[in-house]
């Protein structure tokens, strides 16, 4: 009887810890989404393209800065799509499930990469 009670207690403890970890991951993703949206807004993503004076004496610097900003926007937008995809998986009840083999993604992998779509085995095969 004591062994069964101990096993049940361990199972309940594990379930509560996993639920808390899942809640923490969702909160982290929601925080990342807000941060990425703010950064994109600050960079003018989705807004009208800013006009630059083509006669400006240092137009090469303006061109370089514009290129850097566009590269940053591309990276941030990609990250935002990944975060939103992970949050959609939470809503669908499939968060933590590999999109290739449908097995569970290891909790340590999700902790390291909350937007992971694939288990470590399937991710290695995709490389």
C-alpha positions, 0 to 999 in steps of 0.5 A: 500500500505504501509503495502504491501511495508513494508511486501515486504521489510521485505521479501527481508531483510529476504532473504538477511540475510538467503543468507548471513548466508548460505554463511557464513556456507559454508565458515565455512565448507570449512575452517573446511575441510582445517583444518581437511585435514592439521591435518590429513596430519600432523599425516601422515594419508594416508601415509605409517605406520611409523616403530617403533623399537620393541627393543626400551626400552619404547615400551609401551609408543610408543604403547600408543602414536600410539593408541592415534594418531590412535584414533585422526585420526579416529575422524578427518577422521569422521569429514572430511567425515561429512564436505565433505558430507555437502559441497556436499549437498550445491552443490546438492542444498539440504543443510539444508534439513533433510535427513529423513523427507526432511523438512528444518533444523532450521537455529539455528541448522545449525549454531550450527552444520553446518554438521547436517543431520537431523532436531532436531525431526528426530535426537531425534528419531535416538537416 
